[in-house]
């Protein structure tokens, strides 16, 4: 599956014609890393940009549901997919897509996840550890989406991910290895729960730590 995904990404990049300023800068070699994109504050409007700067990106299908919409002609059924992407080293994205076929819905969700990719600040925020290595989150963060709220607490090295299976997939793609997680609300609603975990990871960049002062 991974080789098939890479073949698809390679063919997409070969036929890619940039339409945005950022895309043209990347193709001309003026920007060579994803870190430069976020430091410059430029918006990612083409999913091929992420494929070009993060060639080791991995995809995971979080959820696929059949959704129905009432129209004048009757009920219209479509599939809704939730896909997470990440390089397991500090970058994570989450997106959704709808289509009449499952495969098309997953492809749309994967493209949307690339456009929503964000950096995740990692560290050793547990008072039990203090190793200084980026194996957990640097501080406690909270994420919300719909009727779901999650609380991520830094854990000591070797603890692992004390969280649900959906959260483990997202956290693993982000490169986080040790933490505790508490969840509140309608956690069985997978799309909202996944979005809440993603929201918490995004908030790791809201606070400047001492390590950032040194830089």
Secondary structure per residue as TSV (DSSP state, phi and psi in degrees):
chain	resnum	aa	ss	phi	psi
A	1	X	-	360.0	-40.2
A	2	X	H	-64.8	-40.6
A	3	X	H	-66.2	-37.0
A	4	X	H	-64.9	-39.5
A	5	X	H	-64.4	-43.3
A	6	X	H	-67.0	-36.7
A	7	X	H	-63.4	-39.8
A	8	X	H	-66.3	-41.8
A	9	X	H	-66.1	-40.0
A	10	X	H	-64.5	-45.1
A	11	X	H	-65.5	-35.1
A	12	X	H	-66.6	-40.0
A	13	X	H	-69.3	-34.1
A	14	X	H	-66.6	-34.2
A	15	X	T	-97.6	5.5
A	16	X	-	-75.7	127.5
A	17	X	-	-115.6	106.0
A	18	X	-	-59.5	138.0
A	19	X	-	-115.9	-5.8
A	20	X	S	-114.9	164.1
A	21	X	H	-61.8	-41.5
A	22	X	H	-64.7	-43.5
A	23	X	H	-59.9	-41.1
A	24	X	H	-67.5	-37.6
A	25	X	H	-64.7	-36.7
A	26	X	H	-70.8	-41.9
A	27	X	H	-67.4	-30.1
A	28	X	T	-82.2	-7.8
A	29	X	T	86.2	11.2
A	30	X	S	-75.7	-27.5
A	31	X	-	-123.1	126.1
A	32	X	-	-120.1	-4.5
A	33	X	S	-140.2	154.3
A	34	X	H	-67.9	-27.4
A	35	X	H	-62.3	-38.4
A	36	X	H	-63.5	-33.9
A	37	X	H	-64.0	-46.0
A	38	X	H	-73.7	-32.3
A	39	X	H	-69.3	-32.6
A	40	X	H	-79.4	-17.2
A	41	X	T	78.5	13.1
A	42	X	-	-78.5	143.1
A	43	X	-	-84.4	137.8
A	44	X	-	-87.4	111.9
A	45	X	-	-113.1	-2.5
A	46	X	-	-130.2	126.1
A	47	X	H	-67.5	-21.7
A	48	X	H	-65.4	-23.0
A	49	X	H	-60.8	-43.9
A	50	X	H	-67.6	-40.3
A	51	X	H	-62.2	-35.2
A	52	X	H	-73.0	-36.9
A	53	X	H	-92.3	-22.2
A	54	X	-	-126.3	76.1
A	55	X	T	-66.4	-19.4
A	56	X	T	-95.3	22.8
A	57	X	-	-66.4	140.0
A	58	X	E	-118.2	149.3
A	59	X	E	-115.2	144.8
A	60	X	E	-140.3	127.9
A	61	X	E	-80.9	117.8
A	62	X	E	-83.5	-43.1
A	63	X	E	-161.1	145.6
A	64	X	E	-133.8	124.2
A	65	X	E	-129.0	152.8
A	66	X	E	-93.7	119.9
A	67	X	E	-114.2	147.6
A	68	X	E	-124.0	143.5
A	69	X	E	-128.8	131.8
A	70	X	E	-85.6	121.5
A	71	X	E	-121.3	177.6
A	72	X	T	-63.5	-29.6
A	73	X	T	-87.6	-2.7
A	74	X	E	124.8	-159.7
A	75	X	E	-83.4	135.8
A	76	X	E	-113.3	118.1
A	77	X	E	-100.6	135.3
A	78	X	E	-141.6	162.4
A	79	X	E	-100.9	138.0
A	80	X	E	-116.8	124.5
A	81	X	E	-114.3	144.4
A	82	X	E	-116.6	123.1
A	83	X	E	-127.2	138.7
A	84	X	E	-112.7	141.0
A	85	X	E	-127.8	148.4
A	86	X	E	-170.4	161.8
A	87	X	-	-105.3	7.7
A	88	X	S	59.1	24.5
A	89	X	S	-149.8	44.3
A	90	X	S	102.7	7.5
A	91	X	E	-133.7	134.9
A	92	X	E	-144.1	144.1
A	93	X	E	-140.7	149.1
A	94	X	E	-137.9	133.5
A	95	X	E	-149.1	164.0
A	96	X	E	-129.7	156.2
A	97	X	E	-153.2	147.8
A	98	X	E	-121.9	141.7
A	99	X	E	-163.6	166.3
A	100	X	S	-75.6	-18.3
A	101	X	S	-119.8	146.4
A	102	X	H	-61.0	-44.4
A	103	X	H	-61.3	-44.0
A	104	X	H	-65.7	-36.7
A	105	X	H	-64.6	-40.9
A	106	X	H	-66.3	-40.6
A	107	X	H	-64.5	-40.4
A	108	X	H	-64.9	-41.9
A	109	X	H	-65.4	-38.0
A	110	X	H	-65.9	-40.0
A	111	X	H	-66.1	-40.4
A	112	X	H	-64.9	-38.6
A	113	X	H	-64.0	-36.7
A	114	X	H	-66.0	-37.9
A	115	X	H	-69.6	-24.4
A	116	X	T	-98.2	12.2
A	117	X	-	-65.3	140.4
A	118	X	E	-138.1	154.1
A	119	X	E	-78.7	147.5
A	120	X	-	-117.2	123.8
A	121	X	-	-81.2	121.8
A	122	X	E	-112.5	158.5
A	123	X	E	-174.8	-160.5
A	124	X	-	-126.5	83.6
A	125	X	-	-92.7	5.6
A	126	X	-	-86.7	132.8
A	127	X	T	-71.0	-16.4
A	128	X	T	-81.1	-13.7
A	129	X	T	-111.0	-81.2
A	130	X	-	74.9	24.3
A	131	X	-	-76.8	-21.5
A	132	X	-	81.9	3.0
A	133	X	-	-93.0	151.0
A	134	X	S	-80.9	67.0
A	135	X	S	-104.3	-13.7
A	136	X	E	-136.0	-161.1
A	137	X	E	-95.0	152.0
A	138	X	S	-74.9	-16.5
A	139	X	S	-161.6	170.7
A	140	X	-	-72.5	134.2
A	141	X	E	-132.8	154.9
A	142	X	E	-127.1	138.9
A	143	X	E	-127.7	147.4
A	144	X	E	-134.0	147.5
A	145	X	E	-163.6	119.8
A	146	X	T	60.8	-126.4
A	147	X	T	-97.9	20.0
A	148	X	E	-117.7	137.6
A	149	X	E	-133.3	133.1
A	150	X	E	-123.8	148.5
A	151	X	E	-124.7	120.5
A	152	X	E	-104.3	123.4
A	153	X	E	-116.2	129.2
A	154	X	E	-58.1	142.8
A	155	X	-	-122.0	158.5
A	156	X	-	-70.5	159.0
A	157	X	T	-63.4	132.6
A	158	X	T	96.2	-8.0
A	159	X	-	-67.5	-41.6
A	160	X	-	90.5	-172.1
A	161	X	E	-98.6	104.8
A	162	X	E	-89.2	81.0
A	163	X	S	-156.8	175.5
A	164	X	-	-72.9	169.7
A	165	X	H	-64.5	-39.7
A	166	X	H	-62.8	-44.6
A	167	X	H	-64.9	-38.0
A	168	X	H	-61.8	-38.0
A	169	X	H	-63.7	-47.6
A	170	X	H	-66.4	-45.5
A	171	X	H	-65.1	-38.0
A	172	X	H	-63.7	-41.1
A	173	X	H	-66.3	-28.0
A	174	X	H	-80.1	-16.1
A	175	X	T	92.4	14.9
A	176	X	-	-92.2	133.2
A	177	X	-	-115.1	-26.7
A	178	X	-	-136.2	122.1
A	179	X	E	-174.3	165.4
A	180	X	E	-107.1	147.9
A	181	X	E	-135.5	134.9
A	182	X	E	-116.9	139.5
A	183	X	E	-126.9	148.3
A	184	X	E	-135.5	148.0
A	185	X	E	95.6	-153.5
A	186	X	-	-82.1	71.8
A	187	X	T	-72.1	-14.1
A	188	X	T	-74.2	-14.1
A	189	X	-	-79.4	94.9
A	190	X	H	-58.4	-46.5
A	191	X	H	-58.2	-43.6
A	192	X	H	-68.6	-38.5
A	193	X	H	-65.4	-45.0
A	194	X	H	-62.6	-39.6
A	195	X	H	-65.8	-36.0
A	196	X	H	-67.2	-40.2
A	197	X	H	-64.4	-42.1
A	198	X	H	-63.5	-40.0
A	199	X	H	-63.5	-39.2
A	200	X	H	-65.3	-41.3
A	201	X	H	-66.1	-36.4
A	202	X	H	-61.9	-33.6
A	203	X	G	-75.5	-6.1
A	204	X	G	-65.5	-17.6
A	205	X	G	-96.7	4.6
A	206	X	S	-78.1	-23.4
A	207	X	S	-115.3	133.1
A	208	X	-	-88.0	124.7
A	209	X	-	-94.6	174.5
A	210	X	H	-63.2	-32.3
A	211	X	H	-62.8	-33.3
A	212	X	H	-70.6	-31.2
A	213	X	H	-64.3	-39.6
A	214	X	H	-63.1	-40.1
A	215	X	-	-65.9	360.0
